Amino acid sequence: MIQDRDELRHQPTQKLSFSESKWFSFYDGELEFWVSCRIGLEPNRGKANRWVVIAYKGKVVFHDLSVNLDLPASDWTDITISGLHFQTLRTMFDYRIRYVSDEVKFDIIWKAATPVFDYKECKVPLPPSLAAEHYEQSGKVSGSFEYQGVVHSISGFGHRDHSWGVRHWEGFRGWVAFMAPFGAGSYLHLEEFNDEASGVTRHGFLYHNGRNIPLRDADIALDIPAGRQFPASFAIRLYDVEGGQYCFSGDLCLTSPIHFGRCQVGESFGTYRDAQGLETLGIIEYGFTHS
């Protein structure tokens, strides 16, 4: 069971590949603004990494991945890596996310809209290549974004995760993740992993009617046009453990590839449509390993 202390750094195992990471993604649909940012720690290697991707008005305006950075001594409550700052304001609820560079700046308050969901509550165990401990949460964001000398106010939605344990990026053949709000205060989180050891598994939850409900399974169809590495559209059907079914389809508006060793991660922002045709915006992440 996830507890407040799990927001802090964890004691690493002796495995060299032990890692810990926090990821935030958030967006303002009216402004056409979207950010994906992540800090990763590799304590047994004494290294850290971070990425920042920013899209605005239909195009990626900033993309930076930094690896082999010095491992900071600070905890997750107040940590800065190469200009990216994560600060815990209220454990499991409120966070400040800031980034400053010569090209862009943002200063965001992220407030939880759902309880944290522990992925050990999923019907199927997470694949061995993924860090064994993992939780996710959805929220709402407000703040500011500065680009080309103009400061914009931000109001929208966001998602986050925290993982720790032994991670083998290259053990994945591929994966895809979906995160979005829907209906009146509901949220979906769905991941499918294709792992060399465990094959294809699906995991996730819905926040619906005021509580988190684990998923039992899902059907996922991706349209990847000839000559492209990443999907252009998708259709998903989710089955929760209580017998509920939910259908969504959508289109990826833009994708920013991130090369992580032999892995390529496509951080994407797109449109979701429910079975009644109502539209919302959300996140899609598609990754694969180069042979």
GURO-66998 format. One line per 5 residues: number of its first residue (from 0); their letters; for each residue z, y, x of N, C-alpha, C, O. Coordinates in steps of 0.2 Angstrom, whole numbers. Atoms other than C-alpha are relative to their C-alpha. Example, Ala and Ser with C-alpha at 12.3 -4.5 7.8 and 13.67 -1.06 7.14 Angstrom:
<recs>
0> as> 0:-6:4:39:-22:62:0:6:4:3:5:9 ~ -1:-6:-4:36:-5:68:3:5:-4:4:11:-1;
</recs>
This chain:
<recs>
0> miqdr> 0:-6:4:0:0:0:0:6:4:4:7:9 ~ 1:-6:-4:-5:17:7:6:4:-2:8:5:-7 ~ -6:-4:1:10:28:10:-2:7:4:-7:8:7 ~ 1:-7:-3:12:47:16:-1:-1:7:-5:3:10 ~ 1:0:-8:14:42:34:-7:-3:2:-8:-2:8;
5> delrh> 6:2:-2:-3:34:34:-5:6:1:-11:5:3 ~ 4:-5:-1:-10:51:34:0:2:8:-4:6:10 ~ -1:-1:-7:-4:52:52:-4:-5:5:-7:-10:2 ~ 3:5:-5:-11:43:68:4:-6:0:10:-6:-1 ~ -3:7:0:-8:25:69:0:-3:7:-4:-1:12;
10> qptqk> -1:4:-6:-2:14:84:-6:-4:1:-7:-9:-3 ~ 6:4:-1:-18:7:91:2:-7:2:7:-9:6 ~ 0:7:-2:-20:-12:94:-2:0:7:-4:5:10 ~ 2:0:-7:-24:-18:112:-8:0:0:-11:0:6 ~ 8:1:0:-43:-20:107:-3:7:2:-1:12:-1;
15> lsfse> 4:-6:-2:-54:-7:116:-3:3:-5:-3:10:-5 ~ 4:-3:6:-64:-4:100:4:2:-6:2:4:-11 ~ -4:-3:5:-49:2:90:-2:7:-1:-3:11:4 ~ 1:-7:1:-53:18:82:3:3:-7:5:-1:-11 ~ -3:-3:6:-47:30:69:-4:6:-2:-6:10:3;
20> skwfs> 4:-6:2:-57:43:59:2:3:-7:5:0:-11 ~ -1:-4:6:-56:56:45:-7:3:-1:-10:6:3 ~ 7:-2:3:-72:61:35:1:4:-6:4:2:-11 ~ 0:-4:6:-74:75:23:-8:2:-2:-12:3:3 ~ 6:-2:2:-90:79:13:1:4:-6:5:2:-11;
25> fydge> -1:-5:6:-91:94:0:-6:4:-1:-10:5:4 ~ 6:-4:2:-104:104:-9:1:5:-6:6:4:-10 ~ 0:-5:5:-107:119:-20:-7:-1:-3:-12:2:0 ~ 7:1:2:-122:114:-31:-4:7:-2:-10:8:-1 ~ 3:-6:1:-125:132:-37:-3:4:6:-8:7:6;
30> lefwv> 2:-4:-6:-126:139:-20:-5:-4:4:-8:-2:9 ~ 4:5:-3:-136:123:-14:3:0:8:-1:0:12 ~ -4:1:-6:-123:121:0:3:-7:1:6:-9:-4 ~ -3:7:-1:-117:104:7:2:-1:8:-1:2:12 ~ -2:1:-6:-107:99:22:3:-7:1:5:-10:-4;
35> scrig> -3:6:-2:-103:82:30:3:1:7:0:3:12 ~ -3:-1:-6:-90:82:44:5:-5:1:8:-8:-3 ~ -4:6:-1:-81:69:53:3:1:7:0:3:12 ~ -3:1:-7:-68:67:68:2:-7:1:5:-10:-4 ~ -1:7:-2:-67:50:76:4:0:7:3:4:11;
40> lepnr> -4:1:-6:-53:45:89:-1:-7:2:0:-12:-1 ~ 0:6:-3:-54:31:101:5:0:6:4:1:12 ~ -6:-1:-4:-37:31:109:0:-5:6:2:-3:11 ~ 0:5:-5:-39:15:120:-6:2:5:-5:0:11 ~ 5:-3:-5:-54:24:128:1:7:2:-2:9:7;
45> gkanr> -2:-7:-2:-46:41:129:-5:5:-2:-6:10:1 ~ 6:-4:2:-61:48:119:0:2:-7:4:-1:-11 ~ 0:-2:7:-65:57:103:-7:2:-1:-11:3:4 ~ 7:-3:2:-81:62:94:1:4:-7:6:3:-10 ~ 1:-4:7:-86:73:79:-7:2:-1:-11:3:3;
50> wvvia> 7:-3:2:-101:78:69:2:5:-6:7:5:-9 ~ 1:-6:5:-105:93:58:-7:0:-2:-11:2:2 ~ 7:-1:3:-120:93:46:1:5:-6:5:5:-10 ~ 0:-6:5:-123:109:35:-7:1:-3:-12:2:1 ~ 7:-2:4:-137:111:22:1:6:-4:7:7:-7;
55> ykgkv> 0:-6:4:-141:127:13:-7:1:-2:-12:1:1 ~ 6:-2:3:-155:131:1:-5:-5:1:-11:-3:3 ~ 5:5:0:-164:114:2:-2:-2:7:-6:-6:8 ~ 2:2:-7:-164:112:21:7:-1:4:12:3:3 ~ -5:1:-5:-152:106:35:0:6:5:-5:7:9;
60> vfhdl> 0:-6:-4:-147:123:44:4:-1:6:4:3:11 ~ -4:1:-5:-135:115:56:2:-7:1:3:-11:-4 ~ -1:7:-1:-133:98:64:3:-1:7:-1:1:12 ~ -2:1:-7:-122:93:79:5:-6:0:10:-7:-4 ~ -4:6:-1:-115:77:85:3:0:7:-1:1:12;
65> svnld> -3:0:-7:-103:77:100:4:-6:1:8:-8:-3 ~ -3:6:-1:-97:61:108:3:1:7:2:5:11 ~ -4:0:-7:-86:57:124:4:6:1:4:8:7 ~ -4:-6:0:-75:72:120:7:-3:3:9:-9:2 ~ -7:2:-2:-57:72:127:4:-2:-6:4:2:-11;
70> lpasd> -5:2:5:-44:63:116:5:5:-1:9:7:4 ~ -5:-5:0:-33:76:109:7:-3:-1:8:-9:-3 ~ -7:3:1:-14:74:109:3:1:-7:7:-2:-10 ~ -2:-2:6:-12:82:92:-1:-5:-6:-5:-10:-5 ~ 0:5:6:-9:72:75:-5:3:-5:-8:9:-4;
75> wtdit> 4:-2:5:-20:73:60:2:6:-4:-2:9:-8 ~ -3:-6:4:-9:86:52:-3:7:2:-3:11:-2 ~ 3:-6:-3:-17:99:63:-4:-1:6:-1:-1:12 ~ 4:2:-6:-31:94:74:-7:4:0:-10:5:-5 ~ 6:-4:-2:-46:103:82:-4:-4:5:-2:-6:10;
80> isglh> 4:3:-5:-61:94:90:-7:4:0:-10:5:-5 ~ 6:-4:-1:-75:105:97:-2:4:-6:-8:4:-9 ~ 2:-5:5:-74:119:84:2:-2:-7:2:2:-12 ~ -1:3:7:-70:107:69:8:-1:-1:11:-4:3 ~ -7:0:1:-52:109:62:2:-3:-6:-1:-1:-12;
85> fqtlr> -3:3:6:-43:98:50:7:2:0:11:1:5 ~ -7:-2:1:-26:104:43:2:-3:-6:-1:-2:-11 ~ -3:3:6:-15:95:31:5:5:-3:9:8:1 ~ -4:-5:3:-7:108:19:5:-4:-5:11:-2:-5 ~ -5:4:4:1:95:7:-3:-7:0:-8:-9:-2;
90> tmfdy> 2:7:-2:0:76:12:-3:-3:-7:1:-3:-12 ~ 4:4:5:-12:66:1:-3:5:-6:-6:2:-10 ~ 3:-5:5:-17:82:-9:-4:6:3:-10:6:0 ~ 3:-6:-2:-22:98:0:-1:0:7:3:-1:12 ~ 2:0:-7:-32:101:16:-4:6:1:-7:9:-3;
95> riryv> 5:-5:-2:-40:115:25:-5:-2:6:-3:-6:10 ~ 5:2:-4:-56:112:34:-4:6:3:-7:9:-1 ~ 3:-6:-3:-63:125:46:-5:-2:5:-4:-7:9 ~ 4:1:-6:-78:125:58:-3:7:2:-4:11:-2 ~ 2:-7:-3:-83:140:69:-5:-2:6:-3:-5:10;
100> sdevk> 5:0:-6:-99:141:80:-4:6:0:-2:11:-4 ~ 4:-7:0:-111:155:85:-5:0:-6:-7:6:-7 ~ 5:0:5:-123:149:71:3:0:-7:0:4:-11 ~ -2:1:7:-112:145:56:8:0:0:11:-2:6 ~ -7:0:1:-94:146:50:2:-3:-7:-2:-1:-12;
105> fdiiw> -2:2:7:-85:138:35:8:0:0:11:-2:5 ~ -7:0:1:-67:139:29:2:-2:-7:1:2:-12 ~ 0:3:6:-63:127:15:7:-3:-2:10:-5:3 ~ -6:3:2:-48:122:5:-2:-6:-5:-6:-5:-10 ~ 2:6:4:-50:104:-2:7:-2:-3:12:-3:0;
110> kaatp> -6:2:4:-38:99:-16:-2:-6:-4:-7:-7:-7 ~ 1:7:3:-36:81:-23:-1:1:-7:2:5:-11 ~ 1:0:7:-43:78:-40:1:-7:-2:2:-9:-8 ~ -2:7:1:-39:59:-39:5:-2:4:7:1:9 ~ -4:3:-5:-26:48:-32:-4:-3:6:-10:-5:5;
115> vfdyk> 4:4:-6:-30:40:-15:-1:-7:-3:4:-10:-6 ~ 2:7:1:-38:23:-17:0:-4:6:-4:-3:11 ~ 0:5:-6:-33:9:-5:-5:-5:-1:-5:-9:-6 ~ 5:5:1:-48:-2:-2:3:-7:1:-1:-12:0 ~ -3:7:0:-36:-17:0:1:-2:-7:2:-8:-9;
120> eckvp> 0:1:7:-36:-16:-19:-7:-3:-3:-7:-5:-8 ~ 6:2:2:-54:-21:-20:0:-8:0:4:-11:3 ~ 0:8:1:-59:-39:-26:-2:-4:6:0:-9:7 ~ 3:4:-6:-68:-43:-10:3:4:7:3:10:7 ~ -3:-4:-6:-60:-39:8:-6:3:3:-12:2:3;
125> lppsl> 5:-4:-3:-69:-26:18:-3:-5:6:1:-9:9 ~ 3:4:-5:-81:-34:31:4:1:7:7:7:8 ~ -3:-1:-6:-74:-37:49:-2:5:5:2:7:9 ~ 3:-6:-4:-85:-24:57:3:6:-1:3:11:3 ~ -2:-7:3:-77:-10:47:8:0:2:11:-6:2;
130> aaehy> -7:-1:-1:-59:-4:52:4:-3:-6:2:-2:-12 ~ -3:4:5:-47:-15:42:4:5:-5:4:2:-11 ~ -3:-5:5:-38:0:34:-4:6:-2:-7:9:3 ~ 4:-5:3:-47:12:23:2:2:-6:3:-2:-11 ~ -1:-3:7:-44:24:9:-4:6:-1:-7:9:3;
135> eqsgk> 4:-5:2:-54:36:-1:3:4:-5:8:2:-9 ~ -3:-5:5:-51:51:-12:-6:5:-2:-10:7:2 ~ 4:-5:2:-61:64:-22:4:6:-2:10:6:-3 ~ -3:-6:1:-57:82:-24:-4:6:-2:-10:5:-3 ~ 3:-6:2:-62:100:-28:1:5:6:6:5:9;
140> vsgsf> 0:-4:-6:-66:113:-15:-1:8:-2:-4:9:-7 ~ 2:-7:0:-66:132:-13:1:3:7:4:0:11 ~ 0:-3:-7:-68:144:2:-6:4:1:-9:7:-4 ~ 5:-5:-2:-81:153:11:-5:-4:6:-3:-8:9 ~ 5:3:-4:-97:149:21:-4:6:3:-6:10:-1;
145> eyqgv> 3:-5:-4:-105:161:34:-6:-2:3:-6:-7:7 ~ 6:2:-3:-123:160:39:-5:6:0:-6:9:-5 ~ 5:-6:-2:-135:173:47:3:6:-3:0:11:-5 ~ -3:-6:1:-122:186:45:3:1:-7:5:7:-9 ~ -2:-1:7:-119:184:26:5:-5:-2:5:-11:0;
150> vhsis> -5:4:2:-103:177:19:-1:-2:-8:-1:2:-12 ~ 1:2:7:-104:166:3:7:-3:-2:10:-6:2 ~ -6:4:3:-90:160:-9:-2:-7:-2:-8:-8:-4 ~ 1:7:1:-89:141:-11:5:-2:-6:11:-1:-6 ~ -4:3:6:-83:132:-27:-4:-7:-1:-10:-6:-4;
155> gfghr> 4:6:1:-88:114:-29:5:-7:0:11:-6:-1 ~ -3:7:-1:-83:95:-26:0:-2:7:-4:0:11 ~ -1:3:-7:-78:85:-11:2:-7:0:5:-9:-5 ~ -3:7:-1:-74:67:-5:2:0:7:0:3:11 ~ -2:1:-7:-65:61:10:2:-7:0:3:-11:-4;
160> dhswg> -2:6:-1:-60:45:18:4:0:7:4:5:11 ~ -4:1:-6:-48:39:32:0:-7:2:2:-11:-3 ~ 0:7:-2:-50:23:42:3:-1:7:4:4:11 ~ -3:1:-6:-41:15:56:0:-8:1:1:-12:-4 ~ 0:7:-2:-42:-2:65:-6:-1:5:-9:3:8;
165> vrhwe> 6:2:-5:-55:-12:76:-6:1:-4:-7:-2:-9 ~ 6:-1:3:-72:-6:72:-6:-2:5:-6:0:11 ~ 6:2:-4:-89:-13:78:-6:2:-4:-8:-1:-9 ~ 6:-4:4:-103:-1:72:-6:-5:0:-10:-5:-5 ~ 6:4:-1:-116:-13:79:1:-7:-4:-4:-11:-4;
170> gfrgw> -1:6:4:-109:-28:68:-3:1:-7:-4:-4:-10 ~ 3:-1:6:-117:-20:53:-8:0:1:-11:3:5 ~ 7:0:1:-135:-24:48:-2:7:-3:-7:10:-2 ~ 1:-6:4:-134:-9:36:5:1:-5:10:-4:-6 ~ -5:-1:5:-124:-1:23:-2:6:-4:-7:10:-2;
175> vafma> 1:-6:5:-125:12:8:6:2:-4:10:-3:-6 ~ -6:-2:3:-112:22:0:-2:6:-5:-7:10:-4 ~ 1:-5:5:-112:33:-16:7:3:-2:12:-1:-3 ~ -6:-4:2:-99:46:-21:-2:6:-4:-6:10:-2 ~ 2:-5:4:-100:58:-35:4:1:-6:8:-4:-8;
180> pfgag> -4:-1:6:-91:66:-50:-5:-2:-6:-11:-2:-5 ~ 4:1:6:-97:61:-68:4:1:-6:11:1:-5 ~ -4:-1:7:-92:65:-86:5:5:1:4:10:4 ~ -5:-5:0:-76:75:-89:5:-2:5:10:-5:2 ~ -5:1:-5:-66:73:-73:0:-7:3:5:-9:5;
185> sylhl> 1:6:-3:-72:56:-68:-4:0:7:-7:5:8 ~ 3:1:-7:-78:50:-50:-2:-7:1:2:-12:-1 ~ 2:6:-2:-87:36:-43:0:-1:8:-2:4:11 ~ 0:1:-7:-85:28:-26:-3:-7:1:0:-12:-2 ~ 2:7:-1:-96:13:-21:-3:-1:7:-7:4:9;
190> eefnd> 3:2:-6:-101:5:-5:-2:-7:0:1:-12:-3 ~ 3:7:-1:-112:-10:0:-1:-1:7:-4:4:11 ~ 1:1:-7:-111:-17:17:-3:-7:1:-3:-12:-2 ~ 3:6:-3:-122:-30:26:2:-1:7:0:2:12 ~ -4:1:-7:-111:-37:40:-3:-7:2:-4:-12:-1;
195> easgv> 3:6:-3:-117:-50:52:5:-6:-1:2:-12:-2 ~ -5:5:1:-101:-60:49:1:-2:-7:1:-8:-9 ~ -2:2:7:-98:-59:30:-6:1:-5:-5:0:-11 ~ 5:-1:5:-115:-55:23:0:7:-4:3:11:-2 ~ 0:-5:4:-118:-43:9:7:0:-5:8:-5:-8;
200> trhgf> -6:-1:5:-102:-36:0:0:7:-3:-2:11:0 ~ -1:-7:3:-98:-22:-12:7:1:-2:11:-3:-3 ~ -7:-2:1:-83:-12:-14:0:7:-3:-5:11:-3 ~ -1:-7:2:-76:4:-22:4:0:-6:8:-5:-8 ~ -4:-1:5:-68:11:-37:-3:6:-5:-7:10:-2;
205> lyhng> 1:-6:4:-70:23:-52:7:3:-2:12:0:-3 ~ -5:-3:3:-58:36:-57:-2:2:-7:-6:6:-7 ~ 2:0:7:-59:36:-76:6:0:-4:11:-4:-3 ~ -5:0:5:-47:41:-90:7:1:4:12:-2:2 ~ -6:-1:-3:-34:47:-77:3:-5:5:8:-4:7;
210> rnipl> -2:5:-4:-33:32:-66:-6:-3:4:-11:-3:2 ~ 5:3:-4:-42:23:-52:0:-8:-2:5:-11:-4 ~ 1:6:2:-50:7:-57:-5:-4:5:-10:-1:6 ~ 5:4:-5:-57:-6:-44:-6:-2:-3:-6:-4:-9 ~ 7:3:2:-75:-11:-45:0:-8:1:3:-10:6;
215> rdadi> 1:7:-1:-79:-30:-47:-6:-1:3:-6:-6:7 ~ 7:1:-3:-97:-29:-42:-4:6:-2:-2:11:-5 ~ 5:-5:2:-112:-18:-43:-7:-3:2:-8:-7:6 ~ 7:1:-1:-131:-19:-44:-3:6:3:-2:12:1 ~ 2:-5:-4:-140:-8:-31:-7:-1:1:-9:-6:4;
220> aldip> 7:0:-2:-159:-4:-30:-2:7:3:0:12:1 ~ 2:-6:-4:-166:8:-17:-7:0:1:-10:-5:2 ~ 7:-1:-1:-183:15:-16:-1:3:7:1:9:8 ~ 1:-3:-7:-188:17:3:-7:0:1:-10:-5:2 ~ 7:0:0:-206:23:3:-2:-2:7:1:-2:12;
225> agrqf> 3:3:-7:-218:16:17:0:6:5:-1:12:3 ~ 0:-5:-5:-216:25:33:7:4:1:8:8:5 ~ -6:-3:0:-198:31:29:6:-4:2:5:-10:1 ~ -6:4:-2:-181:25:36:5:1:-5:10:-4:-5 ~ -5:-1:5:-171:32:22:-2:0:-7:-8:1:-8;
230> pasfa> 2:0:7:-171:30:3:-2:7:-3:0:12:0 ~ 2:-6:3:-179:43:-8:3:0:-7:4:5:-10 ~ -3:0:7:-171:37:-25:4:-7:0:3:-11:4 ~ -4:6:1:-159:24:-31:2:-1:-8:1:3:-12 ~ -3:2:7:-152:15:-47:5:-5:1:5:-9:5;
235> irlyd> -6:4:-1:-135:8:-48:3:-2:-7:3:2:-11 ~ -4:2:6:-125:-2:-61:7:-2:3:7:-7:7 ~ -7:2:-2:-106:-3:-58:4:-4:-5:3:-3:-11 ~ -4:4:4:-95:-16:-65:8:0:2:9:-2:8 ~ -7:0:-2:-76:-13:-65:4:-6:-2:1:-10:-6;
240> veggq> -4:6:1:-62:-26:-66:2:-1:-7:5:-6:-9 ~ -3:1:7:-58:-22:-84:-6:-1:-5:-5:0:-11 ~ 6:1:4:-76:-25:-90:-4:5:-2:-9:5:-5 ~ 4:-6:1:-83:-8:-90:-6:0:4:-6:-3:10 ~ 6:0:-4:-101:-5:-85:-2:8:0:-1:11:-5;
245> ycfsg> 2:-7:-1:-108:12:-79:-7:0:4:-8:-4:9 ~ 7:-1:-3:-127:16:-75:-1:7:3:0:12:-1 ~ 2:-6:-3:-133:29:-63:-7:-1:3:-8:-6:6 ~ 6:0:-5:-150:33:-55:0:7:3:4:12:1 ~ 0:-7:-3:-154:48:-44:-5:0:6:-9:-5:7;
250> dlclt> 4:-2:-6:-164:56:-30:3:3:6:8:7:4 ~ -3:-4:-6:-160:61:-12:-4:6:1:-10:6:2 ~ 3:-6:-1:-163:79:-10:-2:1:7:-7:4:9 ~ 1:-1:-7:-161:79:9:4:-5:3:9:-7:1 ~ -4:4:-4:-155:68:23:0:2:7:-5:5:10;
255> spihf> 0:-2:-7:-149:72:40:2:-6:4:8:-9:3 ~ -1:6:-4:-150:57:52:5:2:6:5:7:9 ~ -5:-1:-5:-135:55:64:-1:-7:4:0:-12:2 ~ 1:6:-4:-138:43:79:7:-2:4:10:3:7 ~ -6:1:-3:-122:34:84:-1:-7:3:0:-12:0;
260> grcqv> 2:6:-4:-126:21:98:-6:-3:-3:-11:1:-4 ~ 6:4:3:-138:8:90:0:1:-7:-5:-1:-10 ~ 0:-1:7:-133:14:73:-3:7:-2:-3:12:2 ~ 3:-6:3:-142:27:63:3:1:-7:2:-3:-11 ~ -4:-1:6:-132:35:49:-4:6:-3:-5:11:0;
265> gesfg> 3:-5:3:-141:45:36:4:3:-5:6:1:-11 ~ -4:-4:4:-130:58:28:-4:4:-5:-8:8:-3 ~ 5:-3:4:-138:63:12:4:3:-6:10:2:-8 ~ -3:-3:5:-135:74:-3:-5:-1:-6:-11:0:-4 ~ 5:1:5:-143:71:-20:2:1:-7:8:3:-8;
270> tyrda> -2:-1:7:-144:71:-39:1:-7:-3:-2:-12:-2 ~ -2:6:4:-136:58:-50:-1:1:-7:0:7:-10 ~ 1:0:7:-141:54:-68:4:-5:-3:3:-11:-1 ~ -3:6:3:-130:44:-80:-5:-3:-5:-10:-1:-6 ~ 4:3:5:-136:33:-94:-3:5:-6:-8:3:-9;
275> qglet> 2:-5:5:-137:48:-106:-5:5:3:-7:10:-1 ~ 5:-5:-4:-148:58:-93:4:6:2:1:11:4 ~ -3:-6:-2:-134:70:-89:0:0:8:1:-5:11 ~ 0:0:-7:-135:76:-71:6:3:3:9:7:1 ~ -5:-3:-5:-123:79:-57:-2:-1:7:-7:-4:8;
280> lgiie> 1:0:-7:-123:81:-38:5:-4:3:11:-5:1 ~ -4:4:-3:-116:69:-26:-3:-2:7:-8:1:10 ~ 1:2:-7:-116:61:-9:-3:-7:0:-1:-12:-4 ~ 3:7:-1:-127:46:-3:0:-1:8:-2:4:11 ~ 0:2:-8:-124:38:15:-4:-6:1:-2:-11:-2;
285> ygfth> 4:6:-1:-137:25:21:0:-1:8:-2:4:11 ~ 0:1:-7:-135:17:38:-3:-7:2:-3:-11:-2 ~ 3:7:-2:-143:3:48:1:0:8:1:5:11 ~ 0:1:-7:-143:-4:66:-7:-2:2:-10:-6:0 ~ 6:2:-3:-158:-4:77:1:-6:4:6:-8:7;
290> s> 0:6:-4:-162:-21:84:-2:1:7:-2:-4:11;
</recs>
